[in-house]
Amino acid sequence: MTKTRSMVTLISAFIALTPLITQASSWDFSGGVVLTHQQTDEQQVANETAASADLLLTKQQLSGSWIIHLEASSSPNTAGISRALPEANNDVGSALDKNDNGRLQLSELYYQHQFNDQQSLSAGLIDISGIFEQSRIASDEATQFLGRYFSANPVIAFPDYSLGVVYEQQVSSAIKWRTALASSNGLADNDGRSYAQLFSVDEQDKGLFAISSISWKQQAYLFRLGAWANTAAQARLDDPNKDQANYGLYMLAGYEVGQHAWNLRLGAANSHVSAAAAFTSLSYQYRQGAYILGLGMARAYASSQQPEFTAKVIPPRQDTQQYEAYLRYAITPDLLITGVVQAIVNSDFTAAEDQSNRVSQVYGARLTWLFG
């Protein structure tokens, strides 16, 4: 009952904020509220209902603009799907305090300076992943795929809402270069999930996150190639007494023609510290009137690096696979309802006790209200 009341309060607060923002004519605004419900065939895992909300404000000023992102989420069910099957719902728990309770938070606050039509610089509290890993059909868990493996490339060790700087240059009409430097620890990466920790960038074990990409985009095609590194001290999987930085390469490709669209993701990371050494996913979208059908399959390849003494006791990690199909219907242009079916193989790289594949089926529904 308490969680139900918190979700109702959350949604009511964001609905109340909307007319206040519309009165501030100098600000452009957009956002949405999302309700999800999921069930699974895993007997020991509880069904889960969750809510989230986002409000994005933009104000033009001088030769640039201010961007503010407010975010809220309900508290995850400790015995629910989002904890037991972390790939199932990328929308749950997007804004949590140190006790894993949902909260309203300032997720982004940065200024984007436009030098000219080809060059821009953004600095402040910023979501780096939203700039470097955006797909046309597989990035927004509020309206597209709900599963984690279809929202972004999981092998990239992005910080979560971190202090950073992003530089973008339009090299030609089709080619754009981006590069960024940020703190390795974002808002959700610190144990206290506080803003004080966010600004304590010199704490032990913290480092820098750097990423650079080149994109080629035309009306039908999108191709992006990038490299990244996270210098925060991370324990090696084969020897927890040793630390090492994480780094990797990634690729994103997309194609659209008529009612059809495809997205491909590939990625590789340092297998000595990353649980997933490599990743691949393929997504498809078909649009027909008010309906959108999405199909996706993905695989995270488990690192083979494990301590020798651990391997004798715990079965080696197995590759995680995720499959998702969703059908979305636009009741109105701003009100969307979606049915989602997923199959997750060896969730969180954990197979069955006999080391056979552990297959979890997840069924869900999502209601999305967009505004702005």
Salt bridges, closest charged atoms under 4 A:
GLU42 OE2 - ARG358 NH1 3.58
ASP54 OD1 - HIS69 NE2 2.75
ASP100 OD2 - ARG83 NH2 3.49
ASP100 OD1 - ARG193 NH1 2.48
GLU108 OE1 - HIS69 ND1 3.06
GLU133 OE1 - ARG265 NE 2.66
GLU168 OE1 - LYS176 NZ 3.78
GLU168 OE1 - ARG178 NE 2.91
GLU203 OE1 - LYS206 NZ 3.60
ASP238 OD2 - ARG236 NH2 2.74
ASP238 OD2 - HIS272 ND1 3.62
GLU256 OE1 - ARG136 NH1 3.12
ASP319 OD2 - ARG299 NH2 3.20
